[in-house]
Amino acid sequence: MTPCKNLLSTNAFNKTNATLCALLFFCLTLHIPLLAQNYDSLIHLDGYQTKIYYSNGTNERAKTMAIRCDKVLQFYKKQIEFEPSVTLLILSPQDWSKYTSFPVYGMPHYNDKKTLIVASEDNDFWKSFIPPISQLPKKLADQITSTYSNKSGGLTMQAFFDLLAIHELGHAYHSQGKLTMQRKWMSELFANILLHTYIAENEPDLLPALTIFPKMVVAGGKSEFKFTNLKDLETNYNEIGQKYPKNYGWYQCRWHIAAGNIYDAGKIETFKKLWVTLQSQIEILDDASFASLLTKNVHQSVADVLLKWDE
């Protein structure tokens, strides 16, 4: 039994953290209504390409996120000659309810396809993802502790949630770039490929923070889930997300692991080819034709997400 398998056999993690992970990934696909129409109570961060507004007292965090978002935009501008327009709101608990109707502080989300909202500080939602360290094998406990520790020695999931902002930028790229995504699962896989590729190429030290939880979830198997194939997902997308959030989270974790494998197999060229292919192929294809297109024009590893999903 692998360490990941041991972790998922822990009831506290299996029943709580995996479900929360599923809720997170599903909500990343939603657009939550914006409450305030201006940012008068926020501070505008000047000097960066990304439009940044932040709550009082969070200047350093705002700068860190602005630098990373600008690096993402600059990196992909060189690769695909396109950049989306995104406004980032970095909100304190006090400002959260002024700018979004989403009830859970700490959940990153879009509200209008161009405005991304994230939390400015550690919170109970992020902390709820921390597994019971005392119940884990020592090797895995040490890995989690070294990956998700804060400056005071405590555990925080901030590193993981900060990177999800790049996943959301991925959705802005395909939405504003007018790509024909062909399938709902491709929209999510695309965002994960964009995220993983950027981190691997520019900040590889952050790969553990990005990959540990998806691998643990998938290692738990799929026997408990009602839906497991891609056709189920396409037909029942909203039902799975709303009624079976843990099941949806399993799909998302599969896509993220696939994104890592795709990068390893073809590096940055795979993303660039995928961008061009989805931009130029407007007609919706059947599965066989779509797989053939991905094999011929992108990379076999991308086609294999469709061809070998059930293996």
URPE-V832407 format. One record per backbone hydrogen bond with DSSP energy under -0.5 kcal/mol. NH is the residue of the N-H (numbers start at 1). CO is the residue of the C=O. E is the energy in kcal/mol with one decimal. If there is no record, write none. Layout:
NH,CO,E
NH,CO,E
//
This chain:
6,2,-2.1
7,3,-2.2
8,4,-2.2
9,5,-1.0
10,7,-1.8
11,9,-0.6
14,10,-2.8
15,11,-2.6
16,12,-1.1
17,12,-0.7
18,13,-1.8
20,16,-2.3
21,17,-2.5
22,18,-1.9
23,19,-2.4
24,20,-2.5
25,21,-2.3
26,22,-2.2
27,23,-2.4
28,24,-1.5
29,26,-1.5
30,27,-1.2
32,30,-0.6
32,110,-2.6
36,98,-0.7
42,39,-1.7
43,54,-3.1
45,52,-2.5
46,44,-0.8
51,86,-1.2
52,45,-0.5
52,50,-0.7
53,88,-2.6
54,43,-2.4
55,90,-2.1
58,55,-1.5
62,58,-2.3
63,59,-2.2
64,60,-2.1
65,61,-2.3
66,62,-2.4
67,63,-2.5
68,64,-1.9
69,65,-2.7
70,66,-2.5
71,67,-2.1
72,68,-2.3
73,69,-2.5
74,70,-2.8
75,71,-2.7
76,72,-2.4
77,73,-1.8
78,74,-1.4
79,75,-0.9
80,76,-3.0
81,77,-1.5
86,84,-0.6
87,114,-3.2
88,51,-3.3
89,87,-0.5
89,116,-3.0
90,53,-2.7
90,88,-0.5
91,89,-0.7
91,118,-2.6
96,92,-1.8
97,93,-0.7
98,95,-1.2
99,95,-1.0
99,96,-1.2
100,96,-1.3
101,33,-1.1
105,103,-0.7
107,104,-1.5
108,106,-0.7
109,117,-1.8
110,30,-0.8
111,115,-1.4
116,87,-2.8
116,114,-0.6
117,109,-2.9
118,89,-2.6
120,91,-2.3
127,123,-2.3
128,124,-1.6
129,126,-1.6
130,127,-1.7
133,131,-1.3
135,132,-1.9
136,133,-1.8
141,137,-2.8
142,138,-2.6
143,139,-1.7
144,140,-2.6
145,141,-2.5
146,142,-2.4
147,143,-1.8
148,144,-2.8
150,154,-2.9
153,150,-1.7
156,148,-3.3
160,157,-0.5
161,157,-2.2
162,158,-2.8
163,159,-1.1
164,160,-1.0
165,161,-0.6
165,162,-1.0
166,163,-1.3
167,163,-1.0
168,164,-2.0
169,165,-1.8
170,166,-1.8
171,167,-1.1
172,168,-1.6
173,169,-2.1
174,170,-2.0
175,171,-2.2
176,172,-2.5
177,173,-1.9
178,175,-0.9
179,174,-2.1
180,278,-2.6
181,179,-0.9
183,181,-2.6
187,183,-1.3
188,184,-1.4
189,185,-2.6
190,186,-2.9
191,187,-1.6
192,188,-2.0
193,189,-2.6
194,190,-2.6
195,191,-2.1
196,192,-3.0
197,193,-2.7
198,194,-2.0
199,195,-2.3
200,196,-2.8
201,197,-2.2
202,198,-2.4
203,198,-0.6
203,199,-1.8
206,203,-2.3
207,204,-1.7
210,206,-1.3
211,207,-1.7
212,208,-1.9
215,211,-1.7
216,212,-1.8
217,213,-2.4
218,214,-2.3
219,215,-1.8
220,216,-0.6
220,217,-1.2
221,218,-1.9
225,222,-1.8
233,229,-1.5
234,230,-2.3
235,231,-2.2
236,232,-2.4
240,236,-3.0
241,237,-2.1
242,238,-2.4
243,239,-2.9
244,239,-0.7
244,240,-1.6
248,244,-2.1
249,245,-2.3
250,246,-1.7
251,247,-1.6
252,248,-2.3
253,249,-2.5
254,250,-2.1
255,251,-2.3
256,252,-2.1
257,253,-2.3
258,254,-2.4
259,255,-2.2
260,256,-1.8
261,257,-2.1
262,258,-2.7
263,259,-2.3
264,260,-2.3
265,261,-1.9
266,262,-2.2
267,263,-3.1
269,266,-0.7
270,266,-0.6
270,267,-1.3
271,267,-0.7
272,268,-2.0
273,269,-2.3
274,270,-2.3
275,271,-2.6
276,272,-2.0
277,273,-2.3
278,274,-2.6
279,275,-1.6
280,276,-1.8
281,277,-2.3
282,280,-1.2
290,286,-2.7
291,287,-2.8
292,288,-2.0
293,289,-2.3
294,290,-2.4
295,291,-2.4
296,292,-2.5
297,293,-3.0
298,294,-1.8
299,294,-1.3
302,299,-1.0
303,299,-1.7
304,300,-2.3
305,301,-0.5
305,302,-1.1
306,302,-0.6
306,303,-1.0
307,303,-2.6
308,304,-2.7
311,308,-1.3
//
